[in-house]
Amino acid sequence: MKAIFLDKDGTLVDNVPHNVEPRRIRLSSGAGPALRLLARLDYRFFVVSNQGGIALGRFSESAMGAVGNRLSDLLFREHLSLDGFYYCPHDPGGSVAPYAVACECRKPLPGLLLRAAAEHGIDLQASWMIGDILHDVEAGNRAGCRTVLLDNGIETEWRLGPRRIPTRMAPDLYAAAVLIAAYDGHAQSDGYSYA
């Protein structure tokens, strides 16, 4: 199985910081057509998201069930399915024990992607991580995926490094889907794998 790992805020849905109110969660512009294009290429969809607001005391972990349900519902309305919603509740700078710890699941570490891959039999080398900051890119690269950085103004630090170079960059999720489709078509037409 090959997957598209999606950051949540600023990538799949509009960026509303620390929002867990389902009614305020909306797909980003072009997300439905983008994911339908990728679904036709046999990709499965997984959201991987840092939710440090739990560790910071801004909302409780119990709110994540409704968030996951809302994401599934939004994709269902687009005739798509969400195969998994993985989130990291930790932040070492947080104030709520036991979430105020360093962990292996907080991006830029690859723990969320590795867990999803193990639980769903995902071929990471055939998969992509799409996100709006370089932490997403680094997590995808560490997991062995190809990566797309959405250059939509969310990344502000631009701290580059060997694991923080995306395979491709795109202005939005639909452009990212077109790039992935072209990349896959090129890889299939010449018989080579571009990892």
N, C-alpha and C positions, 0 to 999 in steps of 0.2 A: 504494500500500500504506500502511495506517496501522498504527502500532506502539504497544505499551506498553513503555516503557523502565522497567526495574526495577532499583533498587539491590539489591545482594545481601544483605548482612548486616543483619538487623533489619527487612528488608522482605520479600524472597522467602524467605529462610531464617532460622532462629533466629540471634540475634546471639551468636556465639562469637568474640571478638576474635582476629585473626591465625590463624584456624583454616584449615588446608589439608588436614586429614585427612578424606578422603571419607566415612568411616563416621560422622563426627561432624556432617556437613552434613545438616540435616533441614529440610524445608519448614516455614514458619511455619504456625501454626494457621489453617485456612480458605483457604490458598493454592490448593489444588487446585480447590475449587468456585469461587473468585474468578476464576481464570484460565479455567476452562471457560465461565463466564458471558461473559467478554470475548472468548473464541475464537468464541463464537456470534455476536458482533458483528463478526467478521472482523478482529480485531486479531491482529498477529503479536507475538512476545515476544522481547525483547532484554535481557540483563543488562548493565548498565554500572556498573562498580565500581572505586573507588579501592583499590589493593592496595599501599599504601605500605610494608607489611611487607617487601616485596622490597628497597626502598631502605634500610630500617632493618636489613637482615640477619637478619630473623626467619625467612625461608624463601626459597627460590630461585624464580626465575621458572619453572623447569621444573615446579614443583608445580602451576602453573595449568592445565596440560593435564588432570590428574586432577580438578581442581575443576570445570572445564568439562564433563567427561564425567559427573561426578556430578550436576550440575545438569540436564543433558540426560536422564539416567536417571530422576531424580526426576519430571521433567515427563512423560516417556514413561509412567511408572507411573500418571499421572493422565490418560492418553490425550491428551496435549498434546505440542507440540514447541517446543523452544527454537531460535529462528532465528539467534541470535548471542550470543556471550559476549565482551564487550569490557572490558578492564581497563587501568588505569593503574598501571604499576609504580614511578612516580616519587614522590619526596618531597624538596623542597629541603633539609629538615633531616636527610636520611638520611646514611648513612655508607658506602654501597656505590656506587662509581663503576661504570658511568655513569648509575645511576638517581637519584643525589642531585642532581637538577637541577629547575629550574622548567620547566614544559612547558605545552602547550595541551590536554592530555587529562585532567589532574587536575581533578575537580569541585571548585569550582563553575564551572570553565570548561567549555564545551560540546563539546570535541573528540571525546569518545567517541561522543556522539549524532550529531554531524555526520559522523563517519567511517561509522557504521552506516547513516545515511541515504544517503550517497553510494554505499556498496557494495550497498545493497539496494533503492534506489529508493523510500525512505520519504517520504511526505508529512508533514513535521514539523508543519504546522498542524493536521493531522487526528489527531495523535498525543498521547500523554500520557507524562509522566515521573512515576513514583511512588517516593518515598523517605522515609526517616525523619529526615533532617536538612535544614536550609535550604540547605546546599551542593547537595543534589540538586535542590531547587526552583529555585535560581539557575541551575544547569546546564540544566535543562529550559526555563526561561524564556528564557535566552540563545539556546537552539537554536530557539526559536519554537514550543515545545510548550505544551500546557496541563499543569498540574501538580497533584499531590495530595501533601500532606504527611501522613504517618502520625504522628499525635500519640500515640506509644506510649512516651514517656519517654526516648528516645535523644537527641533534641535537647536540649541543656542550655544553650547560649549565647544563643539567641534574638536574634542580631544581625540586626535587620530592615533592609531597604533596598528600593528600588524593584524590584529583580530578585528579591527574596527573599520575595515575597508569593505564596502558592499560590493556584491557581484554586479549590481545595477542600481541606478537611482531613477526615481520617477516623481512627477509632481503630485500624483494622487493614486488611489487604489486602482482605478480603471486603467491608467497608463501602466501601472505595475503589472496588471494582468495581461495586457497586450505584449509587454516585454517578455514575460514568462512564456506566453504562448509562442512567440517568435523564437525564443531560446530553445524551447522544447522541439519545435518544428525543425530548427537547424540541426540540433543534436540527432534527431531521428533520420534526417535526410542524408547525413554523411556517415552514419554508423558510429560516431564517436560519442563518448560521454563527456560533457563539459561540467566538471565539478569545481 
